[in-house]
Amino acid sequence: MRHAASFSRSSTRTTQVRSGRLRSVLVPVDLTPSSDRVLGRVALLPLAADALVTIVHVIPDSLPTLQQPAAERDASRALAIEARHLAQSLPKGVRVAPLVVRGATLKQIVACAAKTKAELIVIGRAGGRAVRDALLGSTAERVIRRAQLPVLVVRLAPRSAYRRPALALDIDDRAARDVVRHLFTLVPPPRPQVAVIHAYEVPHPGLVYPSLDGYELDETNREHQRSALRRLERLLGDTVAALHVPPEEAPSWKPHVREGAPTLLVQKVTSRAHTDLLVLGSRGYSSAAYFFLGTVSGELVREVKCDVLVVPPRERGQ
C-alpha cells in the first residue's frame, strides 16, 4: 500500500476561494447533563461573525396537558441560563436564541430547522435504552433520517477544536463532494491529517472452488486493494480541486483501504487512531427496511466512540 504522502496537498489546484463558516445552527437539548457537552461543542464550532445559534427544548406531547405549562416555565428558565453561558463563550456578534416548544420531539426539531434555515443540527447521543434504540433508533438517528440536513452527533466531552478527524467514503463522486465540503467546514485551516476509510468487497471464488491456487487469489485481492486505493486518491484530488481549496488549506490524507464490512473497518480505525470526529454520508432511507434494520450510518452513530457528522444525500435537482 502506498504511504499517506501519496494523498498529499499536491493533488489540489490553486484557487483563492475559502471554506465558509456556519451561519445558522440548531441545537436541540434535553436539559440533562449531556446538554452541557453539546453546548460546549457548539462553542468550538467555526461560526460566522453574525451567526445564529438556536437552542431548542421540546416539551413532549406525552406529558399530561395540565403539567405542560409548569414544564414550559421550568424549561424556559433553564434554557435562558444555558443561552447566557453559551453567549459568553462565543464571538460578540453571534446571536444565541433560546426556544421552548411543545409537541412531538422529532416533528418540532425538523420544523425549527426549517424556520431558522439551519445549516447544521448539533445533538447529543445519550446512552441507555438499548433495546428501544435498536428497534426505533435514538432521537439523534431519527433526526438524521428526517431533517435532510447535516447532523453532528456529539458524544465526546469537548476539549478543543477537532484535531483527529476521519472520513468514511464510498467512491461516489457526487456524495464525496458534499461530505468533504462539510468536513472542511467543521475542521477549518490549518487542517490536521485526515484518516480516509474505505471498505471494498472482493468476490471469493476460492470459497466455491477450493482447488484454485491460493497465491493467485491473494494477488487478485491485492489488485482489488490497489485499484480501490487509486480510485480513492483520484476522487479526493478531484473533489478538493472542485471545492476550490487552496493547497495550503488542504489536509494530507492517510488512507485505510481494506476489504470487509464498512462498520467493522470504521470502528477499528477510529478506535486505534483515537478519532474525535468521524464524517460520513448517508443514503436514501424511505423504505420500511431502514426503519427496522438501520443503516451503516445509524450503526456507526450507535457504535463509534467519537462525534459523528452525518451528511445526507442531496435531493434531485440540487
C-alpha positions in Angstrom: 0.0 0.0 0.0 1.2 3.5 -0.7 2.3 5.8 2.0 -0.1 8.5 3.2 2.1 11.1 1.5 0.7 10.0 -1.9 -2.6 11.7 -0.7 -0.8 15.0 -0.2 -1.7 18.6 -0.9 0.0 18.4 -4.3 -3.2 16.9 -5.8 -5.1 20.1 -5.5 -5.3 23.1 -7.9 -4.7 26.6 -6.7 -7.6 29.0 -6.3 -8.4 31.5 -3.6 -11.9 30.6 -2.6 -12.0 29.7 1.1 -14.3 27.4 3.0 -17.3 29.1 4.6 -18.4 29.3 8.2 -21.7 28.3 9.8 -24.4 31.0 9.7 -27.3 29.1 11.4 -27.0 26.2 13.8 -29.9 24.4 15.6 -29.1 22.8 18.9 -31.8 20.5 20.4 -31.2 19.9 24.1 -33.0 17.8 26.7 -31.7 19.8 29.7 -29.9 16.8 31.1 -26.1 16.9 32.0 -25.4 15.7 28.4 -26.6 19.1 27.2 -23.5 20.7 28.6 -21.4 18.5 26.3 -23.4 19.5 23.3 -23.3 23.2 24.0 -19.6 23.0 24.8 -19.0 21.6 21.3 -21.1 24.4 19.7 -18.8 26.9 21.4 -15.9 25.4 19.5 -17.5 25.3 16.0 -16.4 27.7 13.3 -19.3 30.2 13.3 -19.7 33.2 11.1 -19.4 36.6 12.8 -23.2 37.2 12.6 -24.3 33.6 13.1 -27.5 32.5 14.8 -27.4 29.6 17.3 -30.9 28.4 18.2 -31.1 26.3 21.3 -34.4 24.4 21.3 -36.1 22.3 24.0 -39.2 20.4 23.2 -41.9 19.8 25.9 -43.1 16.3 24.9 -46.7 15.9 24.0 -46.8 12.8 26.0 -46.6 15.0 29.2 -50.1 15.5 30.7 -51.7 18.7 29.5 -52.1 20.2 32.9 -48.4 19.7 33.6 -47.2 21.3 30.4 -47.3 25.0 31.4 -45.2 24.3 34.5 -42.8 22.3 32.5 -42.5 25.1 29.9 -41.7 27.7 32.7 -39.0 25.5 34.1 -37.6 24.8 30.7 -37.6 28.5 29.7 -35.7 29.4 32.9 -33.1 26.7 32.4 -32.7 27.4 28.7 -32.2 31.1 29.3 -29.3 30.3 31.7 -27.8 27.9 29.1 -28.1 30.6 26.4 -26.4 33.2 28.5 -23.5 30.9 29.3 -23.1 29.9 25.7 -23.2 33.5 24.5 -20.3 34.4 26.9 -18.1 31.8 25.1 -18.9 32.9 21.6 -17.7 35.9 19.5 -19.7 39.0 20.3 -21.7 39.2 17.0 -23.1 35.6 17.3 -26.7 35.6 18.4 -28.0 32.9 20.8 -31.8 32.3 20.8 -33.4 30.0 23.3 -36.7 28.5 22.2 -39.1 26.2 24.1 -41.8 24.5 22.1 -44.4 21.8 22.7 -45.2 18.8 20.6 -43.7 15.7 19.1 -39.9 16.0 19.5 -38.9 14.9 16.0 -41.5 17.0 14.3 -40.7 20.1 16.2 -36.9 19.8 15.7 -37.4 19.4 11.9 -39.8 22.4 11.9 -37.4 24.6 13.9 -34.5 23.6 11.5 -36.6 24.8 8.6 -37.8 28.0 10.3 -34.2 29.1 11.3 -32.7 27.9 7.9 -30.3 25.8 9.9 -27.2 24.6 8.1 -26.3 22.1 10.8 -28.1 20.4 13.7 -26.0 19.6 16.7 -27.4 17.0 19.0 -26.3 14.6 21.8 -26.1 10.9 21.7 -27.2 9.6 25.1 -26.6 6.1 26.3 -29.2 3.6 27.5 -32.5 2.3 26.1 -30.5 -0.2 24.0 -33.5 -2.3 23.0 -35.6 0.7 22.0 -32.8 2.3 20.1 -32.1 -0.9 18.2 -35.7 -1.1 17.0 -36.6 2.6 16.5 -33.3 4.5 16.6 -32.3 7.2 19.1 -33.6 10.7 18.7 -30.3 11.6 17.0 -30.8 8.8 14.5 -34.4 9.8 13.8 -33.3 13.4 13.3 -30.7 12.2 10.8 -33.4 10.4 8.9 -35.9 13.2 8.7 -34.0 16.5 8.8 -32.3 16.4 5.4 -29.5 18.4 6.9 -26.0 17.6 8.2 -26.3 16.4 11.8 -23.4 16.4 14.2 -23.9 13.8 16.9 -21.8 14.8 20.0 -20.5 12.0 22.2 -17.1 13.2 23.5 -16.6 15.9 26.1 -15.3 18.9 24.1 -11.8 20.0 24.9 -10.6 21.6 21.7 -11.4 22.0 18.0 -11.4 18.7 16.1 -7.8 17.6 15.6 -8.1 13.8 14.7 -10.8 13.7 12.1 -11.7 10.7 9.9 -13.6 10.5 6.7 -15.5 7.3 5.7 -16.1 7.3 1.9 -17.8 5.3 -0.8 -16.3 6.0 -4.2 -19.3 8.1 -5.3 -18.3 11.5 -6.9 -21.5 13.4 -6.0 -21.7 12.3 -2.4 -17.9 12.7 -1.8 -18.0 16.4 -2.7 -20.7 17.2 -0.1 -19.1 15.0 2.6 -15.7 16.6 2.1 -17.1 20.1 2.0 -18.8 19.6 5.4 -15.7 18.1 6.8 -13.8 21.2 5.7 -16.4 23.5 7.3 -16.1 21.8 10.7 -12.3 21.5 10.5 -11.0 24.9 9.3 -7.4 25.7 8.4 -4.8 24.8 9.5 -6.2 21.3 8.9 -4.7 18.2 10.5 -4.1 15.0 8.7 -7.4 13.2 7.9 -7.8 9.4 8.0 -9.8 8.2 5.0 -11.6 4.9 5.4 -12.9 2.9 2.5 -14.1 -0.7 2.6 -14.5 -2.7 -0.6 -15.7 -6.2 -1.5 -13.9 -8.9 -3.4 -15.5 -12.0 -4.9 -14.1 -15.1 -3.3 -14.3 -17.9 -5.8 -12.0 -19.9 -3.5 -14.9 -20.5 -1.2 -16.7 -22.3 -4.0 -13.7 -23.7 -5.8 -11.2 -24.8 -3.1 -8.8 -26.2 -5.7 -8.0 -22.8 -7.1 -4.4 -21.5 -6.5 -4.2 -19.6 -3.2 -1.4 -17.3 -4.3 -3.3 -16.2 -7.4 -6.4 -15.5 -5.3 -4.2 -13.4 -2.9 -2.8 -11.5 -5.8 -6.3 -10.8 -7.1 -7.2 -9.4 -3.7 -4.2 -7.2 -3.6 -5.0 -5.9 -7.1 -8.5 -5.0 -5.9 -7.0 -3.1 -3.0 -4.6 -1.2 -5.3 -7.4 -0.4 -7.6 -9.6 0.9 -4.8 -6.7 3.0 -3.5 -6.0 4.5 -6.9 -9.7 5.4 -7.4 -9.9 6.9 -3.9 -6.8 9.0 -4.5 -8.2 10.3 -7.7 -11.6 11.0 -6.1 -10.0 13.0 -3.3 -7.8 15.0 -5.6 -10.7 15.9 -7.9 -13.0 16.7 -5.0 -10.6 19.1 -3.3 -10.0 20.8 -6.7 -13.7 21.1 -7.3 -14.2 22.7 -3.9 -11.6 25.4 -4.8 -9.5 24.8 -1.7 -6.0 26.4 -1.9 -3.2 23.9 -1.5 -2.1 25.4 1.8 -5.6 24.8 3.3 -6.0 21.2 2.1 -5.1 18.4 4.5 -2.9 15.4 3.9 -4.9 12.2 3.7 -4.0 8.9 5.4 -5.8 6.1 3.6 -7.2 3.0 5.3 -8.4 0.8 2.4 -9.4 -2.7 3.3 -11.7 -5.5 2.2 -14.6 -6.2 4.5 -17.6 -4.8 6.3 -17.6 -0.9 6.4 -18.9 -0.7 10.0 -16.2 -3.0 11.4 -13.4 -1.2 9.5 -14.5 2.2 10.6 -14.8 1.1 14.2 -11.3 -0.4 14.1 -9.6 2.6 12.5 -11.4 5.2 14.7 -10.6 3.3 17.8 -6.9 2.9 17.0 -6.5 6.5 15.9 -8.4 8.0 18.8 -10.5 9.8 16.3 -12.5 12.7 17.7 -14.7 13.3 14.6 -16.0 10.9 12.0 -17.6 12.3 8.9 -19.7 10.2 6.6 -22.6 10.3 4.1 -25.9 8.6 4.4 -28.0 7.1 1.7 -31.7 7.5 1.0 -33.9 6.0 3.6 -37.5 5.9 2.6 -38.1 2.1 2.9 -39.6 0.3 5.9 -36.5 -1.9 6.0 -34.4 1.2 7.1 -36.8 1.9 9.9 -36.4 -1.5 11.4 -32.8 -2.5 10.4 -31.0 0.8 10.4 -28.1 1.7 8.0 -24.4 1.9 8.1 -24.6 5.5 9.3 -27.1 4.6 12.0 -25.0 1.7 13.3 -21.9 3.9 13.4 -23.7 6.6 15.3 -24.5 3.9 17.9 -21.2 2.1 18.0 -18.2 4.5 17.5 -16.8 6.3 20.5 -16.3 9.7 18.8 -18.5 12.5 17.5 -20.1 11.8 14.1 -21.2 14.1 11.4 -23.7 12.6 9.0 -24.2 14.3 5.7 -27.4 13.4 3.9 -27.7 12.9 0.1 -28.8 15.9 -1.9 -32.3 15.8 -3.3 -32.6 15.6 -7.1 -32.2 18.9 -8.8 -29.9 20.4 -6.1 
